[in-house]
Amino acid sequence: MAPGSREAADNDPLRRAARYRVSREADAERADAARTPGSSDDEQTDDANDSPDKRPGSMNVEERSRYVDVVIDQAMRRGEFDNLPLHGKPIPGIGGKHDPDWWVKGLIERENITGLLPSAQLRKDDAELDARLDL
């Protein structure tokens, strides 16, 4: 099965979920249209409570917890948590002292950036630029 083939697109879980949501909404609209205007509220079923595509922000705590558990279980079955880069290793930077420039140092390390000026030179250049801009 080629990555760009029609069969690959049909097996995409995100695409299948979107199709399911659209068909579910169409079914709910048809059910709403079929209801008689004089029927009582007890006879009507609330499709929004049964809908699996309900948005997490509109759920209570218990529903949200179940929703999150289901999403995590599905991701685990798909293998999305397999072979993570830090699997079995401590989280880097946890437990050390707070460094306000942690993200800059991480960027320099990740991108192998070289040729930077020392911090004293950078502070001096920054002060000169501020003075020049204030004129």
N, C-alpha and C positions, 0 to 999 in steps of 0.2 A: 504494500500500500504506500503510494507516494505521498509525501507530506502535503502537497498542494492538491491532492485528488479530491473528488467529490465524496468518496467514501470516508476519507479522513475528516472532512468537514462535517459529515453526518455523525461521526463518532465523537466529535468534540463535546465534552460535558457542558461547557459554558453555552454553546449554541443550542444543545438539547434543552438545557434549563430555560433559556430565553424562549424557545418555541413552546415549552410547557406552560410558562407564565402567560404568554399571549393566548394560547388556547384556553387556559383556565379563566382568564379575564373575559374572553368571548363567551364562554359557557355561563359565567356569572351574569353578563349583560343579557343574554337570552333568557335566563331564569328570572331576572328582574322584570323583563318585558312581558313574560308569560304570567306573572302574578296578577291577580285581579285586584283592582283598586279598593274593593270593599272588604277584603279579607282581614282578619284580625292579626295582631302582632304575634299571638301565640302560634298561629298556623304557619307563619313564615319562618324559614330557617335563616340563620345569619351566616352566609357564605364566607364573610370576612374572618370569622373565628376559626373556620375549618381550613382556610387557605394556607398552604405551606409557603407561599411567596410573600407573606406578610412582612412588612419592613420591621427590622429589629428595634427601631426607635419607638414604634407604637406598641411594643409588647410590654407586659409587666415583667417583673424580675424572674419569675419562675419560667415563663414562656421564653424569655431571652436566654436563660440558662440552658433550656432544652435545645433551643435553636443553635446555640454555640456548640454544644456537645455533638449535635448531628453534623454540623459543618466540619468540625475537627475530625470526627470519625470518618466522614467521607474523604477528607484530604489524606488521612492516614491510609485508607484503603487504596487510594490512587498512588501512594508512595511519595507524596510531596514532602514528607519529613525525613525521608531516607537520605543518607549521605550529606547531611548538613555540614558546613565547613568547620564548626566548632563542636561537633558531636563528641561528648566525653571529655571535653577540655574546659577549664575554668573560663569564665567570661573575662576578657581582657579589660584591665583598668578598674575592676571592682575591688574594693578593699583598700585602695591607695588613697593618698591625699587628693583633694580637689585641685584640678589644674584648669584655670579658665581658658587656656589655649589648647585644650585637648584635641579639638577638632582640626586645628591648623597642623598640629604635630602629626595627627593621624593622616591628614591629607598628604603632607610631605612624605611620610613613610610609605603610604599606599601608592602614590604616583611616582615615587623615586625622584622627587624634585631636588635638583642640585644647583649650586651657584647662588644661593641666597646670601644676602648680606647678614652680618651679625646683628642682633637685636639692638645694640647700642647705635649702630649706623642707621638702622631703620627709624629709631626714635628721633635721631638728629635730623634726618631727611623729612620726617613728618612735621617736626617743629618748624623747619625752614619753609616747607610748603604752606603751613598754616599762616606763617608770618607774611608770605608772599601773597596769599589769597586775601588777607585782611586789608591790604593796601587799597 
